[in-house]
Amino acid sequence: MTKNSLIRLTRHLAFASTAGLIVLGVAWEMWLAPIRPGGSLLALKVLPLCLPLAGILKNRMYTYRWLSLLVWLYFTEGATRAWSDRPPGNYLAMIEVFLCLVLFVACALHVRIRLKYSSISNPLPASSPLAADRDR
């Protein structure tokens, strides 16, 4: 695979898993297995996931970095509820854990690939203090 196709693949995986977490979170708390009948305000937990969608679409590296940290909050919730909830809530929590893992791997690979190829195409000038560290 080429650099561009790998970046495109990780970008699509990150977007799809983020959108999947948003849809799952709202559906879970409103219709599928709400804590209270009729839904709960816990559905608002997906609002922070709406913020990185624009950054993913614009291919901003910073978005991938902080999203790879944010996703662990949702992973923790999913792991806790997979253990403590009854069906169907625990199955939904397992799906949340899976989507979180996909999102983390996609973000980590995206950043890694872009950094790898940016260091090859943009070598440090010899006068840079970082170039001295690179040569050690």
N, C-alpha and C positions, 0 to 999 in steps of 0.2 A: 504494500500500500504506500502511496505517496504521502508526503507531509500534509498536503491540503486535504486529502481524503480522510486521513486520521483526525485532523482537527475538525473537519465537518462531522465525522461520526461521533466524536466525543461531545461536540456542541449539540447535536440532535439528541443524543442520549441524556445529556444534562437537561435540556429543555423538556423532553418528554417525561423524564422522571420527576422534575419539579412540577410540571402541570399535572401529572398523575397524583402526586402528593396533595396538591391543592384540591383536585376533584374528589379524591378519596376522603380527605379530611372533612370537607363540607358534607358529602353524602353520608359519611359515617355518623357525624354528629347531628344531622338533621333528619335522616330517613332510615338508614340501614340498621344502626344499633345505638340510638341516642341514649344518653344517661337518663334523661327525663322524656316521657312521652311527648311528642310534638317537637322535639329538638331542643337544643340548648345553646347557650352563648359560647360554649366551648368550640363551636365551629369557627369562631374568630381566630383560633390558633393558626389558621393558614395565612392570615394577612402578611406576616413577615416573608412568606414564600412568594408573594406576589411582587415584591420589590426587585428581586434579581432577574425576573423575566426580561426586562428591558436590557439589562446588562449582558445577558446571555445572547439576546438577539443582536446586540451591537458588538459582540465578541470582545468584551472588556475583560482582560486578564484579572483585574482586581476583583471583579464579581465572582469569578470562579474560585478565587482564593478564599474570600470570606464565606461564600456559600458552602465550601467544603468544611468549614467550622460550624456554621449554623445547622447543618443537617444532623449533627450529633444530638441536638436537642430533640428532634423528631425521632431519631433512632432510639433514644432513651425512653421516650414516651411509648413507642411501639413495643420495645422489649418488655417494659413494665406491664403494659396492658395485655400483651400476648401471654404473660405468665398469670396475671390476676383476673382478667375478664373471662366471662363465659361465652360460649359460642352464641352468635356469630362474631361478637366483638373481638375475640382472640384471633380469629382468622383474618379479620380486617387489620389487626395489629401486625400480624405476620407479613401481610402484603405491604404495610407501611415500612417495616424493617427491610424488606427486600428492595423497595423503591429507594430507601435511604442509602443502602449499600451501592446500588447502581449509580445513584447521584454522586456519592463520594468518589467512587472509582472513575466516573466520567470526568469530574472536576480535577482530580489529581492527575489523571493521564493528560487532560487538556493542557494544564499548566506545565507539566513535565515536557510534553512534546514541543510546546511553543518556546519554552526556555532553551531546550536543547538546540532547536534550529535557529533561534535568535542569536545564540552565542557563536554558532558557526558562521552565520552571515554577517554578524557585527562584532568582529574581534576587537579587543581592547587596544587602544593605541599604546605604543611602547612607553610613552611618557606617563601613562596612567599609573597611580600607586597600586591599583588592583592588578595591573599587568605584572608587577614585581612579585606579588603574591601568587599569581598563576604560574610563574616560572619556577617556583620553589619546589 
